[in-house]
């Protein structure tokens, strides 16, 4: 086609420069927006420390790899022999030599740069390993085999293994590069007559191979210590960690012998510099390989077969005891208190126990995993609000006593916005509004929650607080706030209110460079030129609490359940975070994603632990974090003041974690024992509740976490928060509870509870009530089957399912009571045209007695009989006994008839989603009830109504009943 014209060349050059600039700005945009975000949350030190560590590792190890490979290529080229008596092989290679001759320097630079980039990128990914090695804090505990501090295995050994792996890679690549260079320039010959290698090539490659074998010797030596953290399948556990008999008596001496052989073999390779022959090194290398097979493989197998298996319990018992002690310590279960428990009460007169029930537990009949649709229906208020699928349980004080409370936030739900566009989704609808809370132990007569905080704006027991929710579990997109575009705040009877964000959170967009960077980073060009962005505009993103905590502390593992609390006039998300390692000697490993999975995580990805694939064998709830729902401010508080892993990270990232003393009393009142840690501990305690090696090896005491009996998923039952007291406690404490069944069976093995009330002396105390193996006590699945199989209950449930109604079983709560176990399960019904659950029945069983009644008190009365606290019926001869009141005054009756009509009209309007008509009906209902009250008062004054005219006891609907419809 000929040479392009000057104009075309200029155009192509310009396009090339623009493409390079575009790529450079794209890379810059990602870096710049990250820096701006970290600066906005006051954790810029995390960004810079991580960045400089990665850069340092990249350049140091990239340069080392490039120098190692480049030097060996240069050395092989320099040692090339003079070419004479060209053979056919050398004549063929000569074409390649001539072809690359003009580009040798560039080729060398290119190869070394490539391997350097790859090695540097790999090393940069080891920034955590480097920081833990540099800042490692001693554990103050030594492993039982080598008597080294645990910090050696947790912090040092991983770094040494990385260095060893890097050394192997550098040597292998250098050997390949040097061998190819020697071959290309005649130092190595394949088909040419005479010697196959020159003396220079022989010496060069021998030294490299000698270095490789020396590194193998180091690997054998480190493998000795690696036995203390080696995982294997053994008996009752799939992730046994630590030395067993065969490791201590076969593998350990074998590794030592192989280390010695490898050192000798490396010296033989180094000796070829003078001997110029590979005969002895090759013999030595062959001996090393043969020894690895015989000593490292065959000999341990013989020991296992002929020494261990014939007397396994006696041989393995000392090592099992070490594993038991280390595992219990590493998971914080060494202080677990296991108590024998009968599981059956000796009390014949159950009536005596009726009054003990409320003293033993505040039985929560509001299931936070069921009632979210009820909150949604009754308190959503606008379609662009929503509640999380699973609500949370917290404690709030009322009149000096704590009340278990089901709580959720009215978060923004963009799917409910009628008109979807960029302005609405990112500028106008930006936040949720208000807390909705209900008593955990009560429902109203229609089975609805008894709200303690409700309406829009929210009002109730929580007082005054900032109700706007800019950061929440359902807030996954970015918003641009604070600029010329007003935001929808909330709506009331006077219409929509607007607001403009005044918080400190977010990144400023008034700078055109920032706008351009975010336009590129978010792939949204409108950010660059939109008139809705101006002075004061800020962009909010990374808005879910768990994402924010993980971003500012990437060295933490985040609990799956962030929960909200009203603290000092602010809505704070509370996030539990863990420090972990997989290098605790002798402690068995577990995979967090598997161990923390249950029936809730199976249906809700938001409940899964962050970094769930991590295999760990040490975990501590070392940090309590908060995220302000309005400003997004993140605070990290040191919770476990003794944890050496946290101390290590605090050295690496100083001033990022605040001391425990900074936790306010108001915040402390809402901190609790985290669920994911509890699930990890209960999984380990299913095997490690035993303390003697013989029982552990026999496997006779292995338990399992039962499947959730309230559904057919087969997934593990989630733990439940409940205020209760164990048999050795004097008063109730907020607890996290679960049950165990024998491996492969459904009867109950044990009941486990941990004190979950932060700030108390008993916090974190794990108690297990172990049931006797000689008797059978029904487990959760059997209790559920018993509920479903009793004829009267089954018939009642069939009737509840009539029409298009659905029955949902709530949490099956277990409460130890007087040597027996009380089971309580709320039953919800979704019926009619309103598809949200209402509490209709409560199932109770104790000591073989079962009840299925409308309320908890009725069910308890049926099982136990009425105790002294139950109201006694009036004596027939008592003059004060009154007949059921009725309304005889015509005026009163007319008002009540009008109230009933208004109530019915409201029900109909609600079913038709006619909110205007529903509001009018509510006003008519209030007016009718007011007239009824006034008329009754007038009748009482005139003496015409008497006691029988008491409208407060009449069968008319009350104002509270009309707050929402009965599902039928």
N, C-alpha and C positions, 0 to 999 in steps of 0.2 A: 504493500500500500504506500510505501515511501515514508519519508520522515515527516512527522506532523508539523504543521505551521507553527510559528512562534505564538500566535494567538491561542491555538489549541493547547500548546504546551503550558502556556501561562494559566489557561483555564483549568487544566488538569492539576497543575501544581497548587492552584488556589483551592480547588476542591479537596485535594489531599490534606492541605494544611487545615482546612475547616473541619475535615473528618477527625484529624488528630486532636484539634482543639475541643471538638464535641465529646470525644471519648475522654479526654482529660477532665473536662468540666463535669461529666457524668461521675467519674471517679471522685472528683473533688466534692460534688454535691453529697454523695453518701458520707464522706468523711466529715464535711462541714455540718450537716444536719445532725449527725451523731454528737459532735462536739457541742452544738447549740443545745441539744436536749439534755445532755449531762450537766451542762452549765446551768440550765433552767431549774434543775432539781437539786442543785448544790452538791453534786457528786462528780465534779469535773476531775477530781484526783483519781477516781476509779478509771475514768477514760484515759487519762494521761499515763497512769502507772501501767495499765494493761497495754496501751499503745507502745510505750517505750520499751517495755519488756519484750513484746513481739518483735519490734524493730531490732532490738539488740540481739536477740536469738537468731533472727533471720540473717543479719549481716555476719555475725560471728561464725555460725555454723555453715552458712552459705560460702563464706570466704574460706573456711577450713577445707570444705569439700572441694572447692574450685582449686585451691592451692595443691591439695593432695593429688588430685587427678592430673592437673596441669603439670605439676612437677614431674610426675612419673612419665607422662607423655614426652615431655622435654628431655628427660634423662634417657629414655629409650631411644629417642631420635639422636641424641648426642653420642650414644654408644653404638650407633649403627656401624657395621663393618664396611671396609672399602669394597666396592663391587669389582670383581674380577672373575674371569672364566664363567660368564653368564650362562646359567642353565636355562632350560625351557621355562621352568617355574619362575625364575627371576626375570626372564624376558617378558613374560605375561604381566608380572607385577610392575615392571618398569613403566608401562603405559599409565598406571595409576599414579606412580611417583611423579612422573612428568606432569600429569594433569593437575595435581594438587600443589605442585612446587610454588607457583606464584601466589597461592592463597594460604600457605602454611600457617602464618601468624594469625590470620583471620579465622582459620579453621580451629586453631588451638584456642583462641579467645572464645569462639562460639561454643565449643564443646564444654570448656570450663564454666562459661557463663550459664549454660543450660543446666549442668549438674549442680552448680551452685544455687541457682534459683529453686530447683526442686528440693534440695537439701534444706535451704533456708526456710522455704514455706513449711516443710515438715517440722523443722525445729521450732518455728513460731507457734505451732499448735501445742507445744509443750510448756506454755507460759505458766500454767498452774503448777506443773511439776517443778519448774525452776523456782517459783516463788515459795513453794512449800519447803523445798530443800534449803534455800537461803535463809528463810525465816523460821524454820522448824523449832518448836518448843518441846522440851522433853515431857514425856507422859508421867515420868516418875514410877513407871512399872516396867519390870523386865520379863522377857519371855522365859519360860521354864527350861528351854533346851540350851540356848546359847548365852543366856544371861545378858542380852542386849536390851537397851531401852526400846519400848514400842515405837518411839519416834524413828528409829533406824528403819523399821519396816514400813512405816506410814509415810515418811518424808524422804529418807536417804535412798533406800533400795530402788524405788521407781526412777530416781534420777540416774543412779549408777547403771541401771538397765538401759535407759535411753542412751547414755554415753556409749555403752557397749554396742548397742544396735547401730549407732552412728558410726562407730569404729569399724564394725563388720562391713557396713555399706561402703565406706570410703575405701577399704582395702580391696573388696571384691571388684568395685568399679575400676580401681587403679590397676589391679591385676589384668582385667580384661583390656583396658586401654593400653597398658604397657605391652601385653602380648600381641595385640593387633599391630602396634607400632613396630615392634621387633620383627614381626612377620613381614610387614610391608617393606621394611628396609634391609631384610636379609638376615637379621639376627636369629630368627627361627626359620627352619626349613622343613617342609613336609615331604617333598618328593625329590629334592636335589640330592646328589650323592655327597657323601662325607658326613661330618657331624651335623646333628639336628639342631644344635644351638651353639652359639658362640659363648665363650667364657663370660663375656660381659652380660649377655642376656641371661645366662644361667644364674649368675650371681644376683642380678637385679630381681628376677622373679623369685628366687629362693628367699631373699630377704622379705619380699612382700608376703609370700606364703608363710614364712616364719612369723611375721607379725600377726597373720590370721590365726595361726595355731596358738600364739601367745594370748591373743584375745579369747580363744576358746578355753585356754587354761583359766583365765579370769572368769569366764562364764561358768566353768565347773565350780569354781570357788564360791561365786555368788549363788549358784544353784543350791549349795548347802544351806544357806540362809533362806532361800526361797521355799525350802521344804516346810518351813513354819507357816507359810501363807499359801501353800498349795492346796487346791480344792480337789476333792474326789468323791465318788459315790461310796457311801459306807453305811450299812445298816439302816437306821431309822431316818437318816438325812441324805438328801441328794447333793448337798453342798458342804460336805464335811471339809473342814480346813484344819491343817496342822499335820504334824508327824504322827504316823502310826508305828507299830512295832517294826514293820518291814522297812519303813523309812529310816528309823533310827539305827537299825541293826544291819541294813543292807545298802540302801541307797546312800546314806550319809558316808559310810566308809568308802563306797564305790566312787562317789564324787571326789573324795580326797585323793584316792589312788589315781583316778583319771586326771586330776589336776597335776599331779607329779609327772605322769607320763607325758601330758601335753607340754609341760615346761621343758622336759628333756627333748621332746620332738622339735620344739621351736628352736632350741640351741643347735640341734643338728642341721636345721635349715640355715641358720645364720652361719654355720661353719662352712657352707659351700662357697662363701666369699673367697676362702683360701683353698679349699679342696677342689673346687670346680667340678664336682660330681654330685649327682642326686641319689646315688645308691643308698647311702645311710639315711638321709632324710626320708626317702620313699619307704624304706624298711620301717623306720620309726613311725611314719604316718600310718602305715598299714597296721602296725602294732596298736596304735592308738584306736583305730577304727575297730579292730578285733576286740580290744579291751572294752570299748564302749558297748559292744554287743554282749560280751560274756559277763563282764563285771557290772555294767549298768543295766542290763536287761535280763539275762538268764539267771544270774545269781539271786536277785531279789525275787524272781518267780519261784525259785527253788525254796527260798526261805519261807515265802508265803504258803507254799504247798505243804511242806513237810514240817515246819515249825509252828506256824500260826494256826492254820486250819484245824489241826488235831486238838488244840487247846486255846481256842480263840479268845474266850472271855478272860482267861488268866493273862494271856499275852497282851491283849489290847486295853485291859482295864486301866493301867496307869496313864495311858495316852488319852483315853476317854475322859478321865477325871480332869486332865488339863484342858481338854476341849470344853467340857461342861463349865468349868470355872471361867475360862476366857470368854466364851459366848455369853454367859449370863452378865458378865461385867461389861462387855462391849455394847450390849443392847440395853443396858440399864435395868435389867430384870433380876439382878443379884439380890436385891432386897425384897423380893416377892415373898409374901407371907401366905403359906399354904396351910389351911385348916380343914380338918375332917368335919364333914357336915352330913347329918342323917338324910336330909331330903324329905323326911316325913315327920310331921308333928305328932307328939305324944298326947297333946291336949284333946280330950274327948269332947268337951263342951266348946264348940267353935264360937259360940256367942261371946265368950270372954275375949276372943281375939279381934272382934269387930272394931273395938275402939283402938286397937294397936295398929291397924292398917294405916290410918292417917299419920300416926306418929312415926311409922317406919318409912313411909315414902309419900312424896307428893306425886301421885300417879298422873302422868301426863297423857291425856286422852286426845290432845291435838297433835296429830302426826305432821311434822313439818314437811315430810316428803309426799303428803297426800293433799294438803289443804291449799297449795298454791293456786289452783284454779278457783277456789272459793274466795281467796283474797283478790284474785283477778276480777271476778265477777262483781264483788261487792265494793271494792276499793280502787279499781282501775281508773274510773272517772273519765278518762279520755283514751281513745284507741291508741294513741302514741305513747302510752305508758304500759309497762309490763313488770311482772314480778319474776324472779328466778324460778326455775323448775322445782328446786329444793330450797325451802326456807331454812332458817337457822333457829337454834334454841339458845337463849341467853338468860341472864338473871337481872331483874330490875327490882329495886326496893320500893315497897308501897307500905306506908304506915309503919315503917321500921322492920318489916319482914321481907325476905326475898321471895320473889315469885318467878317460877319458871315461865319464860315468855317465848312465844313463837314470833319471830320478827322477820320482816322483809322490806326492801326498799322499792319504791315506785320509780323504776328506772326507765330511761328513754327507750322506746321501741320504734325505730324508724320504719319498720314494716307497716305500722299503723297510720303513717302519714298518708293522707288522701292523695295529695299531689306530689309525686316524686320528681324532684329536680335538684340540681346542684346547690342552689341557694337554700331550698328547704332542708335538704339533708345535711348541709354543713354549716349553715349560718343561722337559720331560724329555729330549727329544732335541735337543741344542743344539750339538754340536760333533763334529768328526771326531777321528781319533787316529792320529798317527804318520806317519813317512816310510817309503816303500818305494823302494829303489834297487837297481839292477842294473848290472853291468859292461856297457859298450856294445860291447865287442869280443869277448865270450865268450858261449857258451851251454853248458848241460850236455849229456851224451850224448843226452838225449831231446829236445833243441831248446828247453828251457825257459831262462828267464833265470837267470843266476848272481847271486843276490841278495847284495848287500853290506849291506843293511839290510832286515829283514823281521820278520814275526810281530807279535803284539799282546800287550803293548806292543812297539813296534819295538826290535830289538836288532841290533847289527852294528858297522860301522866308524865310525859317526858319533858314538859316545860318548853321553854323557848330555846331554839337552836337553829343554825343555818340549814335550811331544808333543801337547798338546790344540790343536785347530784350530778356533777360533771364527770366523775370517775366511778365506774361500777363494773360489775361482772358482765353486763350485757352491752357495754359501751365499747364497741370494737372498731369504730371508724373515727376519723379525725373531725374536729370542729374548729371553725375560725370564729373567734369571739372578740368582744371588746372594741370593735371598730364602728364604722357608720351604720352597719346593718343591725337592727334591733333583733333580739331573740324572743321567742315565745316563752313566757315564764310559767304561767298557769292560768286557769280559767275559773271564774266564780260566777255568781248570779249577775254581776255587772258586765260580764264579758271577758275577753282575753286580756291578760296583763302581759306587758313586755318588760324586758330588762336588758342590761348590758353587763357583761362579766367584769367584776371588779377584783378578782383574785390575783394572787401573785404567780400562779402557775402559767405554763405555756411559754412558747417562744415568740419573740417579737417579729412581726412581718413588715414593719414600716421600712426596713432596710431592703432596697431592691435586690441586693446580692442574696439575702435570705429568701426572698420571694422566688428568685430564679432557682435557687438550690432546691427549695421544696417543690417547685413546679416540675423539676427533673426527677427528684427522689420519689415523688408521689405520682409521677406520670400524669399530672394535671396542669396543662398549660394555662387554664383560666386563672390560676393563682397569680400568674405573672402580670395579668392586665385587668383583672376584675375590679370594677369600681366599688364593689362591696368591701374591699380591703383598703384600709387607710390608717391614719394615725391611731395608735392604740390597739390595732388588730394583733391578736395572738393566735397561734395554732396550738391546739391541744391534741396529743396523740399518745400512743402507749398508755391507754387509759384504763385497762383492767388492773386491779390491784396486784394480782400475781405477776403480771408482765412487768410492772414497774419495780417491784421488789427484786425480781430476777435480774432486771437490767442493771440496777444499782449495786447488786451483790451477786455477780455471776458465779461466785464460789459457793453459793448456798443451794440447797435442794428445797423446793417450795412445797408446802402442804397443799393438798388439793382443795381444801375448803376455807376460803377467805370469808369472814363473816362481819357484818356491820354492827356498830354500837354507837350510841349517843354519849359522847364524852366531853364534858366541859363546854357544852353549847355547840359542838361540832359532830358531824357524822364521820366516824373513823372506821375504815376497813382494817380489821386486825388479821394479820397474816403470820402464821407460824412457819419458821424456816429451820432447816436442819444442817448441821455439819456432818459429813460422812467421810469414810475412807474404806477401802477394801484391803488395807494392809495391816489389820490387827492380827497378830500371830495367834493361831489356834482357834480363832472365833469363826464359826461357820458363816458362810455367805448367804445372802438372800437377794432376790431381784425386786426392787421396790415396786415396779409396775405390777408384778404378779401378786406380791404380798398384800398390797393395799387395794386390790380389786375386790369389789363386792357388788351387790345387786343395784346399788346407786351409781357407781362408776360405769356399770355396763350400759346404763340408759342415759348417762349425762357425762359427756367428755370433760365438762368444766370441773368435775369433781376429781379428776385424775391428778396424781402427784406429778409435779414438774420434774423432768429428768428421770422419768419412770423406768428407763432401761438400765439405770445404774445398778451394778452388782456391788453391794456393800457388806461389810461385816462389822461396822461400827457406826452408830448414829446417836446424835444428841439434838434435842430441841434447844439449840444454843441461842437463837435469836427470836425475839418477838418484834414484828414490824407493824407499823401503822401507815395507812395511806389516807390522807384527808380527802373526803369525797367532793369537796368544793375546790380546793387549791391543787390537789394532787401531791401535796408535800409527803415525802417518804421519810420515815424515821426508823432507824434500826436500834434496838435495845439489846444489850447483852443480858441473856437470861441465865445461861449456865456459866457461872463465873469460874468453874474449874476446868472447863473443856480445853485441852491443849490444841485441838484443831482450830477452834475459834481464836485462841490467843495467837496462833500462827498467822491466820488471815488478818487479824487486827494489827500485827506487826507489818504485814505486807501492805495493808491499806489503812494507815493510821487515820484517826479522827472520823472514820465512817460509822463506827458503832458506838452508841452512847452507853455509858455505864448503867447498870441496873437501877441505881439510886435515882436516876432521872425519870423513872416510871411514876406517874402521878397516882394518887390513891383512886381517883375516878377511873383511870384506865385499868389499874390493877383489878378493880371490881369486875371487869368484863373479860379478863384473860382467863384461859381455860386450858386444860390438857388437850393436846391436838389429836385428832382422830387418826391420821396416818401413822403417827408414831405408835399409837395404841394398837393399830392393826398389825404393824410389824411385830410388836412385842407379843401380841396374842398368838401370832403364827409361830414364833419361836417358842413360846411357852407351851404350845401343844406337844412339844417334845422335850423341852429343856426345863419343865417344872420338876423333873426328877433330879436328884442330887447325887445318886450313886451310879457307878458305871454298870453294875450288873443289871439293874432295871432298865437302863438306857439301851444296853446291848440286846436284852431280851425283846424289846419292843412291845412289851405287854401294857405299858402305860402311855402309849401314843394316842393323843386326842386329835380331833379335827374340828374346825370351825363349821358349824352346820350351815346348810343352805337356807336361804331366806324362805320361811314357811308360808309367807303371805303372798308369794307368787310362784310361778312354775319355771322361773328362769334357771334354777339350779345354782345360781351364784351365791356367794357367801352372804350371810346375814350381816348387815352393817351394825356397828356398835351404836348404842343409844345413850344420849345424855339424860340423866334423871336425878332429881334430888332424893336421896335415900340414905339409909344408914345400914351398915353391915352389922352382924351380930356383936362385934366387939366395940362398936361405936356408941357414944352416948346420945348423939344427935345427928340429924340429917346433914349430909354434905352433897354438894353438886358433884355428880359422879358420871363416869363413862363406863358402860357395862356391856358384857357379852356372855355367851354361853359356849360350852364345849360338849361334844359328844364323842363316844369311843370311835376309833378309826373303823369305818365301814358299818357303823350301827347308828340307831336313831335315839337311843335313850340318853339321858343326861349324864355327863361325866363330871362337870364342874361349872361353877359360876364365877366370873371374874369381874372385878370392879376396880377402878382407880380413882382416887380423890382428884377431881378435876378443878377444884376451887383454888385459883392462884392466890398467892399471898397468905395462905394458911400453913400451919406447921405440918399438916398431913399431906400437902400437895404432892402428887406423884407416887403416893404409897399404893402399891398394887396388892390386892388381896384376892386370893382364890379359895373358894369353898369347894373342897374335893368330896364328891359323893362316894359312898362305898361301892365297891365292885360286886359285893355279894348280893345286893338288892338292885332292883330296877326302878328307876325314877324316870317318868316321862320327859322326853326332850321336846324342844319347840315343834318339830315336825309331828311328833305323836300327839301333842296337845292340839295342834291345828287339825289333825285328822279326827281327833275326838270331838272337837267343836263341830266339824262338818258332818260327822256320822250320827250324832244324837238326833233322834227322830224329830223332836219338837224344834230343835234349833234348825235342822235342815228344812223343815216345813216353813219356819219363819223366814229363812233366807230365800226360799223359793218364792214366797209371797213378796218379799222385798224386791226380787228381780222381776216382778210382774210387769207387763207392758214392755217399755223400752228402757227400764231402769237397769242400772249396773251396780253391783256390790263390790266395794273395795275394802280390803282388810288393811288396817293400820298397823303400826309397829306392835309386835308382840312383846310386851314388857315382862321381865322376870324380876320378882322381888323376894328375897329371902325373908321368911316370917316364921318365927317360933319353931325352927327346925325344919319347916317345910318350904315350899316354893309357891308363891302366888303368881299366877299368870293373868295378865290383863291385856285385852286387845280391843281397840275401838273398831267399829264397823261403819263404813260410810256408804251412802247411797247417792248415786247420780240418777235423777228421775225426771220424767216429764220433758218439757221443752228446754229446761235449764240444765245444761250439762256441767254442773259443778257439784262436788261432793258435800253432803251434809251428814253430820254424825247422827245415826239413827239408833244404833244399838251398841252395847258394850258387853263383850264376852269376858267372863271371869271364871277361873277354876282354881281350886285349892283342896288338897287332900281328897281328891276324887269327886268333889262337889262342883258342879258346873252351873252357871247361870248365864242367861242371854236376855238382858233387860234394856229398857230405854235409857237408863242413866247408870252411871257408875255406882252411885249410892244404892240404887235398887238392886243392882247385881250383887254388890257386896252384902246387902241385907239378906238376899236369898241364899247366898253361900254360907254366911256366918250366922244369920239371924240378927235381929236388932240388938245392938249393944246399949249400954247405959246412955250413950250420947244421942241415941235415936229418940225422937219425940214420942211420948206416950200418948195414946188416944184418950180423949176426954171420957171421964166416967159417965155412965148412962144416967146416973142419978144426980149428977152435978148440975146445979141450976145455971151455971155459967156456960154450959155447952150450948152452942147455937147451931141451928140448922143452916145448911148452905144458903148463902145470901142470894136473893133474886131481886130483880127490879120490878116494883109494882107501880111506880109513878109514871103516868102516861108521857109526861114531858121528857123524863129521863129515858124512857124506852124509845121514844121517837129519835132522840139524839143518838142513842146506841144503834138504832136501825140505820141512821144516816152514816154513822161511822163504819158499820159493816159494809154498806154500799160503796163508800169511798175506798175501803180496803180492797174490796173485790175489783173495783175499777183500777186501782193501782196494780194489782196482780196481773190483770189482763194487759194493761199498758206495758208492764215490764216484760211480759212474755213476747209482746209484739215489738219490743225495743223502741217504744214511743216514749221518749224521755220527757217530752213536753207534757203529754197527758199524765205521765207518772207524777211529775212535779205538781200538777194541778190537783191530782188525787190526794197527794200527801197534805197539801194545804187544806183540802176539804176534810180530810181525816182529823187533822189537828183541830180544826174549827168545831167539828162534831163532838170530839172528845172534850173540848173546853166547855161546850154547851151542856154536855152530860154532867160534867163536874159541877158547873154552876147550878144546874137544875137540882142535882142531888143535894148540894149544900143548902139550897133554898128549902127543899123538902125536909131536910133534917131540922132546919130552924123552925119550920111550921109544925113539925111533929108528924107529918103525914107519911114520911118515908121510914122512920125508925131505923133499926139496924138492917132491916131487909133491903133498904134502899142504897146500901154502900156500893157505889159504882166501881170502887177500886177492886172489888172482888167479883164483879160481874163477868160473864163469859165473853165479853166483847174483845176485839183485838186491841192491843195496846200500841202506843207509838213505837215502842221498840220492835214489836212484831212486824210492823209495816216497813221496817227499814229495808227489807229485802224479801223476796217471795219464798214460799215453802215449795220445795221441789216435789212434794207429793208423796 
